[in-house]
Amino acid sequence: MREADPTRPMFARRDAPSIAHLMTQMLDLTRPGSDAEALRLLRQAFPAAPLTARVEAMARRAR
């Protein structure tokens, strides 16, 4: 088993669906008024997360 890298954020070691789920929960709590605001909030809260995870979170929220 590989040791965790303490310099990387915890969510960076998760898979994209897990990150997207956390992001969706954050969006549900903050209730942004627009897609642009939602993306800004996600970039601030999850700066090292990939764009694909942010897009997945927004898509989940739209369902």
C-alpha positions as CSV (number, residue, x, y, z in Angstrom):
1,M,0.0,0.0,0.0
2,R,1.3,3.4,-1.0
3,E,1.7,6.1,1.7
4,A,-0.4,9.2,1.5
5,D,1.3,12.4,0.4
6,P,0.8,14.9,3.2
7,T,1.4,17.9,0.9
8,R,-1.7,17.1,-1.3
9,P,-5.2,18.1,-0.2
10,M,-7.2,15.2,1.1
11,F,-9.8,15.4,-1.7
12,A,-7.1,15.2,-4.4
13,R,-6.7,11.5,-3.4
14,R,-10.4,10.8,-3.9
15,D,-11.9,9.8,-7.2
16,A,-13.8,12.4,-9.2
17,P,-17.3,11.1,-8.4
18,S,-16.6,11.5,-4.6
19,I,-15.3,15.1,-5.1
20,A,-18.3,15.9,-7.2
21,H,-20.6,14.6,-4.5
22,L,-18.9,16.8,-1.9
23,M,-19.2,19.8,-4.3
24,T,-22.9,19.0,-4.9
25,Q,-23.6,19.0,-1.2
26,M,-21.8,22.4,-0.8
27,L,-23.9,23.9,-3.7
28,D,-27.0,22.6,-2.0
29,L,-26.0,24.4,1.2
30,T,-24.9,27.7,-0.4
31,R,-27.6,27.9,-3.1
32,P,-25.8,30.1,-5.6
33,G,-28.0,32.3,-7.7
34,S,-26.3,31.5,-11.0
35,D,-24.0,29.0,-12.7
36,A,-21.2,31.6,-12.7
37,E,-21.6,32.1,-9.0
38,A,-21.7,28.3,-8.4
39,L,-18.4,27.8,-10.4
40,R,-16.8,30.6,-8.5
41,L,-17.8,29.1,-5.2
42,L,-16.5,25.7,-6.2
43,R,-13.2,27.1,-7.4
44,Q,-12.8,28.9,-4.0
45,A,-13.8,25.8,-1.9
46,F,-12.0,23.2,-4.0
47,P,-9.1,25.0,-5.7
48,A,-7.1,21.8,-6.6
49,A,-10.1,19.9,-7.9
50,P,-10.3,19.2,-11.6
51,L,-12.8,21.2,-13.8
52,T,-14.5,17.9,-14.7
53,A,-15.4,17.4,-11.0
54,R,-16.9,20.9,-10.9
55,V,-18.9,20.3,-14.1
56,E,-20.1,16.9,-12.7
57,A,-21.3,18.6,-9.5
58,M,-23.2,21.2,-11.5
59,A,-24.8,18.5,-13.6
60,R,-25.8,16.5,-10.6
61,R,-27.4,19.6,-9.1
62,A,-29.4,20.2,-12.3
63,R,-31.0,16.7,-12.2
